[in-house]
Amino acid sequence: MRKVKNRYIIAEIGAVVLIVTLLVYMLSIIL
């Protein structure tokens, strides 16, 4: 259970990082 939970947390953090990087990339293009 703990291993699965850790993987889920890592995947969630990865998704958040991807979204943030995409937003920054779009903002840099707009600005």
N, C-alpha and C positions, 0 to 999 in steps of 0.2 A: 504493500500500500504506500509506504513512504517513497519508494523509488518512483512509482507512478505519479505520486503527487509532485515530487521534485521535477519530473519531466514536464508535467503540466505547467508548473510555475515557470520553468525555463522557457517553454514554448510561449507562454503568455508574455513574458518579458521580451522575448525576441520579436513578437508581433508588435508590441508597443514601440520598441526601438525602430522597427521598420516604418511604422506609421509616422513617428516623429521625424525620422530622416526624410520621408517623402514630403511631409508638410514643410520642413525647412527648405528642401530643394525647390518646391513650388514657390515659396515665398521669395527665395533668392532670385528666381526667374522673374517674378512679378516686379520685385523691387529693382 
